[in-house]
């Protein structure tokens, strides 16, 4: 059984405003400057700890694992309470998921966001029931771009790598697919530090209404 595995932030959901708000609440509470949204867009993709590290780097502030861990706990509490203030699925996501399920696909989420943030977010947005498995950045010992969480998501969804596809928006997603030996589809409306055309995805789409044709072309 093949599985379609989706990244979350910047792929399934537009979450930037809530991520920016949580990051800046934590940073300013600790005496640092807020980071502009256009800068934060280049900081996401590797989980909240890396996001916090990059926020501190933006401030020119030295940090240790201990200081990041303290801010991380604060970030988790803040974001968990406010993860869907502005966050919504991108246009076309829900119809696409419904159509894919109707076609018999197994669906999974593989994100670098922590499980305790991912599962409630999917539930609040009422899209959790579409997915046969959800893997967060802390589900396995390693996160994307390592292949382990992606392959784990496929396995937990009841599938095999053969015929499975990764859909994401940034380098960790596409590199995870390469490391897992499966094809990938990149969306061009997400959060990436480099142009999508440079990620090496097998297909690029600009809207979820293009996803079905992109999947078929990889079959």
Secondary structure, DSSP 8 states (H G I E B T S, - for coil): --EEEE-SBTTTEE-HHHHHHHHHHHHHHTT-----HHHHTTT-SS-HHHHHHHHHHHTT----HHHHHHHHHHHHHHHHHSTTSS-EE-TTHHHHHHHHHHTT-EEEEE-SS-HHHHHHHHHHTT-GGG-SEEE-TTSSSS-TTSHHHHHHHHHHTT--STT-EEEESSHHHHHHHHHHT-EEEEESSS--SS-GGGS--SEEESSGGGHHHHHHHT-
